[in-house]
Amino acid sequence: MTRLSVEMLAADAAEPITSAGHAQLGIAVLAGIAAIVLLITKFKLNAFLSLTIGTLVLGAAAGAPLDKAISSFTSGLGSTVAGVGVLIALGAILGKLLADSGGADQIVDTILARASGRSMPWAMVLIASVVGLPLFFEVGIVLLIPVVLMVAKRGNHNLMRIGIPALAGLSVMHALVPPHPGPLAAIDSVGADLGVTLALGVLVAIPTVIIAGPVFSKIAARWVDVPVPERMLPRASEEQSDGRVSKEAVRRPSFGATLATVMLPVVLMLAKALVDIVVDDPENTVQRVFDVVGSPMIALLVAVLVGMFTLGRPAGFTKGRLAETVEKSLGPIAGILLIVGAGGGFKQTLIDSGVGEMVLDISKDWSIPAMLLAWLIAVVIRLATGSATVATISAAGLVAPLAADMSTTHAALLVLAIGAGSVFFSHVNDAGFWLVKEYFGLSVGQNLKTWSMMECVISVVGGALVLLLSLVI
């Protein structure tokens, strides 16, 4: 990952920082990943430090000059934090407003009142899929995490039983359904029809998200049973300094106002996507306006500002209390930002070392069906670089000539095969791996058993459904 912008790939296309051969690069990749895993699991070293050291091991093993390896790492860290850092911060502020105002409690109480224990995972996957349709993955996480954690805590549910369906809904939408940047870029490269790809993407996404979400969450809950991380659980400040319960604690915004505030960035981003599709004229004034207000940062910023009135005012917040809420929301995410950024730095070093080009060179000689070839190439690039967007665009560029003689439906299915392969097995070189790990308070091993395996299920099930559809339509 970073999944926020296709344009960020321009930075990924830098000249390789080493001229090492394929064998040396392969060994370097294994050495870097092994160093990270060993430092975290065996020596219990902080993930940020482990990722930094693992990057240096990768660069040294690949024969890259140390200064260039450091430059790649800092460049990747900076671009990742620039892409997701502001979104995480704004999401944290919105989450804290939801918690302190009682809005999050209102949502949780309403969901718990209308959904039984068995139906809760299905409710979560539905909410995440709808919310995740126009949202980037990171934005969806920061909006849904407070609700996921509070539903699990208040309903006494296994965290994985609630969290995995939510993550599955977001990830499936990201991989298979436009207007996410990966599928859109692949559609452009392959020359597929957007409407057909969208329709087939939804068709493939529905069974995929059911299997990877509510169904797989049963298995994940048996494998990993962890408490809700208290440090990440949004808390309302219900007690004053003298120990008395404040009047604010018993005043809540309505469910409608709370839901409208949470959905506001979703609506703004969805409106942007629809306008881009319908108008399709970058010079059009309406499209330019929606391109601004529908961008993730502006949409979340607007939601935060609106939330100060729709959430804070009904709870009786003063200006001082609003300022205190914003300030306290930022502290807990500092570690997450560094770890996610370091994951992006490791990914950038992999790319700048020439690993992506190595994979493409090797895969050119594979003689297998087009759909399977597209899926496999995306899988290998994803494993090597950790970036779903890089995997999608690289694989689409490689297999694009194959689409020349394909029907409209098969060209669309080729795009979906690439999208399914691009999310295979998220691990230590994926910034999203660290984002999920820190938010849910998991160890590396627990994250591999849950989040990483869920990504595998999405990739395999989605790829299999695409292959099946290619045989019957």
N, C-alpha and C positions, 0 to 999 in steps of 0.2 A: 504494500500500500504506500503511496498516498493516492486516494481515490477522488480527490477533490477537483482536479482539472486536467483535461487532455493537454492543455497548453504546457503543463509542467514537464511534459515529455521532452520538450526542447532542451531542457537541462540534462536529460538523461542521454542525449545523443552526442555527448562530448567525445573527443578523441580518446581512445584507450590510454590509460596511464602506464601500461606495460605492454611489451611485445612478446610476452610469454606464449609458449605453445599450448595446445589444448590440454595435454596431460598435466602440465604444470598448473594451469588454471584450475583444472578439476581438483587437483590435490590441494590447492590454495583454498578453494571454496570449502572443502571438507575440513581442512585445518581450522579455518575461521569459525565455522559453525560448531565444530567439536570444542574449541576453546571456550566459546560462549556457554555452551551447555554444561561443560565441566566446571567452569568457574561458578556458575549459578547453583548447580545441583550438588557438587561435591564440596566446594569451598564456601558456599553460601555468600558469595560476593554480590553486592548490589548490582541489579540488572543494568543500570546506566554505566557503571564502571566495567562490567563484563562485556557489554556491547562495544565500548570504546577499545578495550584491550583486544577483543576478537577482531575488530577492524584492522588494528595494527598487525596482528598475526596474519590476517588475510593478505594485506599489502606486502608484508615481508616474504611470505611464501610464494606470492605471485611475481616477486622480483621487481616490484614497483618502488620507485624512490620514496622514501619515508615522507618527505614534504608533500609530495603529490597525493599520497594516501591520506594524509592528514587533511589536505585541502578538500579531497572528495568527501571525507567524513563530515567536515564542518559545513560544506556546501549542502549535503543531504540533510544534515540536522537542521540547518537554517531553513531550507525550503519546506521541510516537513512541519516544523513549528510554525512557519509563516502560513502554511496551508491549514493546519488543524488547530494551532494554538489559540487563535482568537475565537474559533468556534467552540472549543472546549471551555474557554473562559466564559463566553456568553452563555453557553449551556449551563455552566455551573451557577452563574448568577440567577438565571431563570429557575433552575432547580431549587436554589436556596429561597427565592421568593415564593415558590410553590410551597415549600416546607414551612417557612416561618409564618406565612399567612394562613396556613391551614388548607390551602388549595389542594395540595397533594393528598392530604388526609381525605378531603372531600371526594377526590377521584377514586382513591383506594376503597373508601367505604361504599361508594356507589357500585364499583365493580364487584366487591365482595358480596354485596347484598343481592346482586343479580346473577352471579355466576357461582355454581357449586365448585367444590374441590376438583372434580373430574373435568369440568368444562373450562377451568381456568387456563390451562395451557392453550386450548383452542381460542379462547378469548384473546390471549396475548399474541398469538401468531396472527390473528385477524387484524388486531390493532397495529402491529408492527408492519404487516404487509401493506395496509392502507397508508400508514404514515410514511413507510419507506419507499412508496412508489415515486414520489417526486424528490425525495431527500437523498443526499449523499450519505454514505454509510456512517461517517463520523457524526454528522448532524443528528441522524436517527438515534445513535447510541446516547448522545448527551441529552436528548429530549426524553428518551424512554427509560434510561437507567433509574432515575428517581422513582418512577412508577413501579418498575420491576422489583427494585429492592424493597419498597414499602409494601407491595402486595405480598411478597414472600415473607416479610417480617410479620405483618399484621395477620395474614391468613395462616401462618405457621406452615408454609409450603417449603419443600426442598427447593433451594435456590436454582438448581439446574433445571428443575421441572418447569419453572417459570421463565428463567433467563434464556435457555436454549431456544424455545419457540420464538421469543422476541428477536434474538440474534439471527435465527433462520429466516424470518420474514424480511429483515433488512438485507441480509446477504443475497438471498435469492433475487430480490428486486434489483439489487446492484448488478448482478451477473447477467441476468436474462432479459430484463425489461427496459427498453428506452423510456424516458430520456436520460438515463444515466450515461456518463461520458464514455465508458468502455464500449457498450453496445452501439452507441451513436458513431463512434470512431470506426468500429468494425463494419458497420453498415456502409459508411462512406468508402472505406477501402475496398470492400467486396463489391460494392455497387448493388446492394440489396434494397428492396422496397421497405420503407419505414413502417407503413401500415401493416403489411404482411408479417414483418418481423415482430411488431408489437403484439399482433393477434396470436401468433404461434408462441411468442415468449410467454404470454399469460397462460396459454394452454399447457406449456411445459412447466411453468412456475407453480401452478396449483398443486399437482401431485407431488412435486419436488419439495415444496415447503411443508406439506403435510407429513411426509416421511422424515424429513430432516428436522422438523420442529416437534410437534406433539408426540410422534411415534418414537423418534430417537431420544427425546428427552427422558423417556422412561428408563432407557438403558443408561444414559448419562447420569441420572439421579442415583442409580445403583452403584455406578463406578465412583462417583464423587459426591460426598455429602458434607457440605461445608456450611457454616452459619453465614448469615448476611453480614458482610463487613461493616462493623459499626462506624469506622472512620469515613466510609463512603455514603452512609445512610443519611439523607437530608434530615435535619432535626429542626423543629420549631423551638424557639427560645421561649419556653412557657413560664419560666420563673424569673422574678425580678431579683435584684441583688439581696433583698431582705428575705428571700425565700417564698414570698407570696406569689400566687399565680396571677399573672397580669390579665387585664381585661381583654387584651388582644388574643389570648389563647383560646377564648371561648367564642370569638367572632371569626367567621369564615366567609370567604367569597362563595358565591353560588356555584353549583356544578356547571351550569351553562357558561358562566363567565370564565371559570377555570379552564374548561375544555376549549372555549373559543381562543383563549390566550395561548394555550399549548398548540392549537391547530393553526394559529395565525401564520407562523413561518412556513408551515406545510402548504397552506393555501397560496401564499405569495410565490413560493417556488413552483408550485403546480401551475399557477397562472402564467408564470414566465415560460414554462415548458410548452404550454398550449399556445401561447402567443407566438413563440418561436416557430412552432409547427404550422400554424394557420397563416401567419403573416409572411414569414420567411423572407424578410427584407431588412438587413442590418441598418439601412439608412432610414427606415420608417420610425417616426417619432414615438409611436405607441410601443413598438418593440424595444426601442432604446430605453424608454422609461421602465418597462417591465424587466429588462435585462439588469437594471440597477436595483430596483426594489425586490426583485426575485432572486438576487444573488444570495448565497448562504449567509454571508456576514451581515448584510443589510437586513435580511429577513429576520435573523435572530436578534439583531440589535433593536429592530422595531418591536419585536415581541417582548424584549426586556423592558423597553420604555413603556409600552402599553401595560405590561404586567405591573409596573409600579402603581398604576392607577386602578386597574381591574382587580388586582390581588392585594396590593398594599392598602389602598383606601378602605375597602370593606373591612379589613382587619384592624383598622384604626392606626396604621403606621404614621409616625411623624417623619419629617425630613431626616432627622437624626437617626431614626430607626432604619430607614431605607438605606442610608449611607453605611450603617453598621452591618446590615445584611449583605450588601455588596462586598464590603471589605472581608467579612468572614467567609464568603463563598470561595475566595480565590486561594486561600492557604492550602487546602487539601489537594489541589490539583497540580502543585508545583512539581512534585515527584513524577506524576504521570506525564507531564509535558516533557521532562528531561528524558524519560525512558522511551517515550514514543519518538521523540526527536532523534535519539541515539539509534533506534531501529531504522529510521529513515537514513541516517548517516551510513550505517552498515550496508543498506540496500544500494545507496548511491555509489559506494566504493566497489561493490560487486559489478555494477553496471559499467563504471568507468574503467574497471580492470579488463573489460572485454568479454565478460562471461555471457552476456546476452548474444553477442555476435558468434561466440563459440557454439552455443546451442543451435543457432540458426544454421551455421555451416554444417554441423553434424547431421541435422535433420533433413537436409536437402536430398539425401540419398535414400530416404525411407520410401519403400514402395508398398503403400497400404491405402485403403479407401479414403476418399477425401475428408469425410466427416470425422473418421477416427484419427486421421493425420492431423487435422486442425485441433482436435481435442488434446492429442498427445503433445503437440508442439507447445500449446498454451500451458499444459501441465508442467513440462520441463522448464520453460522460461519462468513460470511462477515459482517453482521450487528453487531455481537458481537465484532469482532476483528479489523475490518476496513481493513484487508489485503486480497486482491484478491488472492494472491499466497497461503497464509495459507488456505483460504477457498477451493481453488482448490485441494491442496494436501491432506488436511484432508478429504474432501468429497470423493476424489478418493480412498483413503485408506480404507474408510468405505464401499463403494459400490463395491470395486474390486471383491469380491467373486461372485457378481451377474453376472459378465461378463463371468464367466467360461463356461456357457452354451449358450452364445449369439453368433449370427453370426458375421462375420467381420464388416458388416455395423452397426449393433446395438451396438457393442462395441465402434465403432467410435462415434456413436451418444450419447452414455453414456458420453464420454469425453466432447462432445460439450454441453450437458445438464449441466454438472458441470461448464464448462467455462462460460456459460450464467448466471448461478446463482451466480457466484463469483463476478460479477460487480454490483449486485443489490444495489441501493440506497446508494451511497457514502455519508457519513455525517461526523460529527466532529471528529470521531476517525480514519479517513482516511487522511493520509498526502497529498494525491492527492486532497482532498477537499480544503485544504488550499493553495495548489499550484495554482489551478485554480482560487480560490477566489482572491488571491493577484495579479496574472497576469492580471486579467480582472477588477480589482478594484471594486468588488462586495461586498455587505453586506452579512452576513450569510443567511438572508432570501432570498435575490436575488439568491445566489448560490444554495440554496435548490430548488428554483423554476426552475432553469435552468440546471445546471450541474447534480445535484442529480436526478432530474426527467428524464433527458436524459439517465442516467445510468439505471434507472428503465425501460425505454422504451427498451433499448438494451437488458436487462435481460429478460423481459417478451416476447418481440417479438422473440428473439433468442430461448428462451425456448419453446415457442409455435410452432415455425417452426420445432424444433427438435422432439417434440412430434408428430407433423403431419407426418414428414418423417418416424418416427418409425412405423406408421400405414400402410404406403404404400410401404415400401421397406424392 
